[in-house]
Amino acid sequence: MRELVLTRHNDLIDPLVRVWGWEIPVYLFLGGWVAGMMILVGYFLLRGRNREDTCVCSVLPGTSFVLLSLGMGALFLDLEHKLYVWRLYTTFEVTSPMSWGAWILLLVYPALAAAFALRPPGILRDLFPAVDRLSRRLDTPVGVRGIAAANLVLGIALGIYTGILLSALGARPFWNSAILGPLFLVSGLSSAAAFGHMVARHQEERELLARSDNVFLAIELFVVALFLVGLLSSSQAHVAAARLVLGGPFTAPFWVLVVGAGIVIPLMIQLLAVTHRIAHTPVGPLLVMAGGLALRFVIVAVGQVSHWAKV
Amino acid sequence: MMAPFLKYGVFGSETSLVVAFLLGIGFGFALERAGFGSARKLVSQFYLDDLAVFKVMFTAIVTAMLGVTYLSWIGFLNLSLVYLVPTNLLPQIVGGLVLGAGFVIGGYCPGTALAATATGRVDALTYGAGLYVGTLLFAEAYPLVKGLHTATPMGQTTIPQYFNLPYGLVVFAVVLMALGGFAGAGWVEKKMATQRTIEPTAS
C-alpha cells in the first residue's frame, strides 16, 4: 500500500488532474446532443410522423451522423495512443463504462443510418437507386417500429453513458455522483429539442418541441439542484467539491453560463414564445445549446480540480 | 456597516459576478417587458412623441439615488467604498454625444439592444454586433485616441464634492429636477399629441 501511494505520485493527476482539455467536453456535449436527437427521432417515428414531409425527424438523423462523427473526432484527438483505438473492439468489459461506450457508439451509427434511410433526400434517391430500394424495404410498420426502438434505446444508453463515464471515476469527488448520468441525458434532450425547435418547419412541431424543451429545462434545473444537494450531503471531500461552484473559483461560469444563460433565460424566453407573447426565434435554442456545451466544460474542469487530499 | 457586500467580504468576487448577472438579467427583463425592446418606442423620445424612456430612466436614477442615500443615512451602506468611475469631462461629453447619435440612428442603446436581442429582433442583433465591432476598433485604435480618452482628468469626483455643497441638498435638487422633468415631459407629450391631431385635419 505504501509503495502504491508513493509510486502513484504523478504531476498530471496529483493533486489535480491536468489531462483533459477541450476535446472531452466537446465530445460529451456532441454525444449527449446526438443521444437526445435519437430519442426524439424514436418518438417521432413511433408516432408515425415520418410520413409528413416537414417532419423534423427527417433532418435529425443526418445531422446526428455528422455531429457524432465530429465528437468522435474530438475523442480521437484526445487519445494518447491513437493507433491502438481498434483494441477497444477486441474485448467487452462489463464493468468498464469506456468499453460500454465504445460498443454503444458502434451500434449508434447503424441505428442512425437506418433512420436516415427511411427518408433520404431526393437527390440521394435519384443518384443511388440502391438507397431508394433500401428506403422502401425499411419503410414497413415493423421496420419503422424497429428503427424507432433502436434509436430510443441507444439514445438513452448513449446519453446516460456520457455521464457515467465521469461518475465512475471515484477519484474525483465532483464527478462521483450517480446523478451525472441523468443530468447529461436530460441536458442532451434539451439541446436536441432546442435544435429541433430551431430547424422545425411546421408551426405545430415547433410549438411541440419548444414545450418539450421547456419541460426538459425544468427537469434539468431540478437535476442540477439534486446533484448539488447530493454532493453537499456526502463526505467532506464531496462538500469541498460542491463548494468549487458555490462561492469557489467556478461559481460564475457554473451559475452564469450553465444555469443562468443556459437554462433559466432560455426557459423564460421559450415560455414567452409558447404563450405567444414573443415570436419563436433562434435565441432561446442557441442559448440552450451553448449552455449544454458550457455544462460539459464546467463539469469536466471542476471535476479535474476536485480531489480527496487535504480536505 | 454591511454594504457594499463585496467590499465587506459578505461574498467573494466569483459570487459578485453571479449577482451582477442576476441584476443585469432582471434589468434587461424589465426593459423588454416595459416595451423598451422596441426601437420605434425608444426613438420616439427623440421626436418628443413618447417620453416614456426619459421618465423611466430618470425614475430609475432618482430611485437608486434615494435608496443609496437612505441606506447610507441608516448606516447600512458605506458610501466611501462605493466604486465611482473617474471623471474625464471632455471624453465623457464626446462619448455621450456619440452614444446619443448612435441611439438616434440605430434605435437602441447598448442595454436595450441586448434586451431586444433576447426576443430575436434582427435590428438589435445587428446593433449589438456593431457594439462589439466598435469596442474592438476602439481598442485597436487606442494609441490614436489615447490623448482624448485621458484628457481633463478629475479623479473620482461627485457633484457635492466639486461644488462643495451638502450631499442632501444635491439629492433634493435632483429630486426637484426629476419632478420638473416629469411635468415638462407630460406637457411636451400633450403638445405633440395635439399637433398630431391638428396636422392631418389641416392637410
Interface residues (C-beta under 8 A of the other chain):
Chain A: G247 G248 P249 F250 T251 A252 W255 V256 G260 A261 I265 M268 I269 L272 I278 A279 H280 T281 P282 V283
Chain B: F11 G12 E14 T15 L17 V18 F21 L22 I25 F29 T117 A118 T119 G120
